[in-house]
Amino acid sequence: MTNDLPVIPHWINGAALTPEGTRTAPVFNPALGEVIREVALAAEDDVNQAVESAHTAYLSWRDVSLAKRTAIMFNFRELLNSRKGELAEIITEEHGKVIDDALGEIARAQEVVEFACGITSHLRGDFSEQISTGFDIHSVRQPVGVAAIISPFNFPAMVPMWFFPIAIAAGNSVVVKPSEKDPTASIWVAELLKEAGLPDGVFTVLNGDKVAVDGLLTHPKVKSVSFVGSTPIAKYVYETGTAHGKRVQALGGAKNHMLVLPDADLDLVADSAVNAGFGSAGERCMAISVVVAVEPIADDLVPKIVERINTLRVGDGRRNCDMGPLITEVHRDKVAGYIDIAINDGAEVVVDGRGIEVDGEAGGFWLGPTLIDRVSTSSKVYTDEIFGPVLAIVRVKSFDEGLDLINASQYGNGTAIFTNDGGAARRFQKDVEVGMIGINVPIPVPIGSYSFGGWKDSAFGDTKAYGPEGVKFFTAEKAVTTRWLDPSHGGINLGFPSNA
């Protein structure tokens, strides 16, 4: 622990907590390339304290009326809306994305908060009268208990809000384990929830690394786990959590394709490719990283994309730039390494983002928008989830070849088709093996009243994030069979119950 830097604490039982002797990790401002604070890393005792506090809070919170729960969530929604500028500044400082992008992240998060404010209509059970003579049956949905949320660095506000508003409104308590790269947003949210009236212990922030993750995955009082991150870690989280009896939704990596047909509006395509490829420096699980161009349009499309790239200003997200830095120096160098891989594989580097002039400090973790044409599908530039501002162009001869290419990918998170042909679009949405599809929409993230999630190696578990499927994930159904009023009975009968 460095004595002259502030330490971001845990948030346990409604208060900040940094135990004596806590391990810490550095938190950078990536636009400066400097450590600005440190974050506490949980030990096993901290995990136990956090979960026990959350479990104790759950036992009383589940009995609070739905009216009171949703009123608190509405209070939180109003506070968040009035002070979202504060949260955006925190996100930009620790993540690097520009302020407008941070505000956009918060706006999408608010959709889920608003959905949770109306959760009463989604918690209704069913009732059937006289299912057998004198018997009725009904169902109810009840909270499952302590819900763990393990969140990535790229959306420090939005991803936790995909989960905790619904979990809390449904009567669960929550333990959030944010990324140690940008954890302050979660502490800010915890303080705002307390201000909104949420009882202590219902929302907990446990900062940490693998010790914290493994502790949550194996603790017997954690009943559900929600995760967003890379595919290898998502698979580990799913396998470990389910092996310990938990319900798990683990959203993994992506390699999102944009299929462009010859009849598409190429100006719209170029705008969309740049927006979806380089927004948030490409550090989005829904970023477009591959443009699949059906010949002969690639020769016309590439110059249009270059023209737009040349207008982008890269720099400090607080200086009204278009694109900020990458999250860490290590990640920046890894992403930049794919440019050399492309050259060695015989691809054409049309725009090289290395060594660009930026509106920011020289020590920032900079890499400019990069465009690579004629990428082979055997190249790591195509197969790997790069997670940075590198956009690949793959040329194909037909719609069918493009569709087959997308379906052959191990990932199935998001995809898009750009065309004016309704028949082609309809066939694409029917046959493509991907969970979220855009038709002339490059980043098809569903609104809060639907659900988010991919297919194949992009998701593990059978429940998606937020929306109606989120309600199902954070609740368990009970079916109750009743018999009233008639005092008579049929005596002893060891046969299997029938519906006579």
Secondary structure, DSSP 8 states (H G I E B T S, - for coil): --TTS-EE-EEETTEEE--TT-EEEEEEETTTTEEEEEEEE--HHHHHHHHHHHHHHHHHHTTS-HHHHHHHHHHHHHHHHHSHHHHHHHHHHHH---HHHHHHHHHHHHHHHHHHHTGGGGS---EEEEEETTEEEEEEEEE-SEEEEE--SS-TTHHHHHHHHHHHHTT-EEEEE--TTS-HHHHHHHHHHHHTT--TTSEEE---SHHHHHHHHH-TTEEEEEEES-HHHHHHHHHHHHHTT-EEEEE----EEEEE-TTS-HHHHHHHHHHHHHGGGG--TT-EEEEEEETTSHHHHHHHHHHHHTT--BB-TTTT-SB---S-HHHHHHHHHHHHHHHHTT-EEEE--TT---BS-TTS-----EEEES--TTSHHHHS---SSEEEEEEESSHHHHHHHHHTSSEESEEEEE-S-HHHHHHHHHH---SEEEES-SS----TTS-B--EETTEESS--BSHHHHHHHTEEEEEEEEE-S---------S-----
